[in-house]
Amino acid sequence: MGEKMDLNALEKKAWTSYFQDGLWEIVLGTMLSVSVLSCALEYAGVADMTRIAIYMPLLVVLPALIFTAGKKYITAPRLGIAKFSQRRQKSLFKLMAAIAATFSVNLLVWGISVWYPEVTMGNYGLALVVFDILAPFCLLAYYMDYNGFYIVAVLMVSPEFIIYVLKNYTSFAYYFVVAYGIPAAILIAIGSVALIRFMRKYDIPKETPDAS
């Protein structure tokens, strides 16, 4: 029993270490940054279809490249490629599924507002988006033993509240840029600091010279 508990503790430590590289924060911050670009193009008068053609590839490809390259060239050389238990692998799958679901629902709400501006989502749309962002990140923070996702959840949902306040209570015209730009900068800063600490904490193992 004691040996099993030790193995579980070691696996949990390894599992947690894989989130200490800050890549998730950087990736999610990058996604919000792309939203800033989309808003800037809209303010510049770029047509919706042209803006979407620029926005969507960046939103999908750029974060994926950052995450893949980071895991391959920074995380894996330091921690190795660990094979986690089936329970942990299911948790990782849930993480990907939850983020995909969040992206899909938000994209749907956003698409409705773009293509059918006469349809006003109102407070119902705001509540839907807020729940759709908070729920998966908070549940995953709990089930995956990664408390950092609670902070990520708050930052990811904060644009909706910032937009609501600035749009309804101020005359500030560029509220979308501020709403997405501030949490994007915070997420990237948090991720960058975590990445630097991770690289300092875990050195790349040096190859043992061939004695032959």
C-alpha positions in Angstrom: 0.0 0.0 0.0 2.8 2.4 0.9 4.6 1.7 -2.4 1.4 2.4 -4.3 1.0 5.7 -2.4 4.6 6.7 -3.2 4.0 5.9 -6.9 0.8 8.0 -6.9 2.7 10.9 -5.2 5.5 10.7 -7.8 3.0 10.6 -10.6 1.2 13.6 -9.2 4.5 15.5 -8.9 5.4 14.7 -12.5 1.9 15.6 -13.6 2.1 19.0 -11.8 5.6 19.6 -13.2 4.2 19.4 -16.8 2.0 22.4 -16.0 4.8 24.5 -14.5 6.2 25.5 -17.8 3.6 28.3 -18.3 2.8 27.2 -21.8 -0.9 27.0 -21.2 -1.0 30.6 -19.9 1.1 31.8 -22.9 -1.1 29.9 -25.4 -4.4 31.2 -23.9 -2.9 34.7 -23.7 -1.9 34.5 -27.4 -5.5 33.5 -28.3 -6.8 36.6 -26.5 -4.1 38.7 -28.3 -5.4 37.4 -31.6 -8.8 38.7 -30.5 -7.2 42.1 -30.0 -5.9 42.0 -33.6 -9.4 41.1 -34.8 -10.9 44.0 -33.0 -8.2 46.3 -34.3 -9.0 45.2 -37.9 -12.7 45.8 -37.3 -12.0 49.3 -36.0 -9.9 49.9 -39.1 -12.9 49.1 -41.3 -11.7 45.8 -42.6 -14.6 43.7 -44.0 -15.9 40.9 -41.8 -15.0 38.1 -44.2 -11.5 39.4 -44.7 -11.0 39.9 -41.0 -12.2 36.3 -40.3 -9.9 35.0 -43.0 -7.0 36.6 -41.1 -8.3 36.0 -37.6 -9.3 32.3 -37.7 -6.0 30.8 -39.0 -4.0 32.8 -36.5 -6.3 31.8 -33.7 -5.9 28.1 -34.5 -2.4 27.8 -35.9 -0.3 30.2 -33.8 -1.3 28.9 -30.3 -0.9 25.3 -31.6 2.6 26.1 -32.9 3.7 27.8 -29.7 2.4 24.9 -27.5 3.8 22.1 -29.7 7.2 23.8 -30.1 7.4 24.6 -26.4 6.6 21.1 -25.2 9.0 19.6 -27.7 12.0 21.9 -27.3 11.6 23.1 -23.7 9.5 20.8 -21.6 10.3 17.4 -23.0 14.1 17.7 -23.0 13.9 18.7 -19.3 11.3 16.3 -18.0 11.3 13.6 -20.6 8.2 12.1 -22.1 6.3 10.6 -19.2 3.6 8.0 -19.6 0.9 8.8 -17.2 -1.9 6.5 -15.8 -5.1 6.1 -17.7 -6.8 8.4 -15.3 -4.3 11.2 -16.0 -4.6 10.6 -19.7 -8.4 11.0 -19.5 -7.9 14.2 -17.6 -5.7 15.5 -20.4 -8.3 14.6 -22.9 -11.0 16.4 -20.9 -8.8 19.5 -20.8 -8.6 19.5 -24.6 -12.3 18.7 -25.0 -13.3 21.5 -22.6 -11.2 24.1 -24.3 -12.6 23.0 -27.7 -16.1 23.2 -26.4 -15.5 26.6 -24.9 -14.1 27.9 -28.1 -17.0 26.4 -30.2 -19.7 27.9 -28.0 -18.1 31.3 -27.9 -17.5 31.2 -31.6 -21.2 30.4 -32.1 -22.3 33.4 -29.9 -19.8 35.6 -31.7 -21.0 34.4 -35.1 -24.6 35.1 -34.3 -23.7 38.6 -33.3 -21.8 39.2 -36.5 -24.0 37.6 -39.1 -27.3 38.3 -37.4 -26.9 41.6 -35.6 -30.6 42.0 -35.2 -30.5 39.1 -32.8 -29.5 40.5 -29.4 -28.2 38.0 -26.9 -28.5 40.4 -24.0 -27.7 39.2 -20.5 -28.5 35.7 -21.5 -25.6 35.7 -24.0 -23.3 37.2 -21.4 -24.3 34.6 -18.8 -23.9 31.8 -21.4 -20.4 32.9 -22.3 -19.4 33.4 -18.7 -20.6 30.0 -17.6 -19.1 28.4 -20.7 -15.6 29.8 -19.8 -15.7 29.5 -16.0 -17.2 26.0 -15.7 -14.6 24.0 -17.7 -11.6 25.7 -16.3 -12.7 25.6 -12.7 -13.7 21.9 -13.0 -10.4 21.1 -14.6 -8.5 23.0 -12.0 -10.2 20.8 -9.4 -10.0 17.4 -11.1 -6.5 17.9 -12.6 -4.9 19.2 -9.4 -3.8 22.3 -11.2 -4.9 25.4 -9.2 -3.4 27.7 -11.8 -6.5 27.2 -13.9 -8.6 29.1 -11.4 -6.6 32.2 -12.2 -6.8 31.4 -15.9 -10.6 31.0 -15.6 -10.9 34.5 -14.1 -8.7 36.1 -16.7 -10.3 34.3 -19.6 -13.8 35.4 -18.5 -12.8 39.0 -17.6 -13.1 40.4 -21.1 -16.9 39.8 -21.0 -17.2 41.9 -17.8 -14.8 44.6 -19.0 -16.8 44.9 -22.3 -20.1 45.1 -20.4 -18.9 47.8 -18.1 -17.1 50.0 -20.7 -19.8 49.6 -23.3 -22.7 50.5 -21.0 -21.2 52.9 -18.6 -18.5 54.8 -20.6 -18.1 56.4 -23.9 -14.8 54.7 -24.6 -14.8 53.5 -28.2 -12.1 50.9 -28.2 -13.3 48.8 -25.3 -12.8 45.5 -27.1 -9.1 46.1 -27.5 -8.8 47.0 -23.7 -11.0 44.1 -22.7 -9.0 41.5 -24.5 -5.6 43.2 -24.3 -5.3 43.5 -20.5 -6.0 39.8 -19.7 -3.9 38.7 -22.7 -0.9 40.7 -21.4 -1.4 39.3 -17.8 -1.7 35.7 -19.0 1.4 36.0 -21.3 3.3 37.7 -18.4 2.3 35.0 -15.9 3.2 32.3 -18.5 6.6 33.9 -19.4 7.6 34.2 -15.7 6.6 30.6 -15.1 8.5 29.5 -18.2 11.7 31.2 -17.1 11.4 29.7 -13.6 10.8 26.3 -15.1 13.9 26.5 -17.3 16.0 27.6 -14.3 14.6 24.9 -12.1 15.0 22.0 -14.6 18.2 21.9 -16.6 18.5 19.9 -19.7 20.4 16.7 -18.7 23.9 16.6 -20.1 24.8 13.6 -22.2 27.1 11.2 -20.5 30.4 10.9 -22.5 30.9 7.5 -24.2 33.5 5.7 -22.1 34.5 3.6 -25.0 
